[in-house]
């Protein structure tokens, strides 16, 4: 025999109360899914900042690598007497 849980919403004032029955396993599944979703959202935002920081750093490193490459070519051409 399936177990049911009755969920009742009782508003303030003179409005009628509302209620519905839901299977116990379905309620547990919904609660578990909501918890899983909330943990996923928290983890996403916890690691998203680190990803953005690394992406910004990658752009800076690419620019620095280009600058160092130009400096290296300049130094090599000066050492061997060639023009860059």
Order of alpha helices (4+ residues) and beta strands (2+ residues): beta-beta-alpha
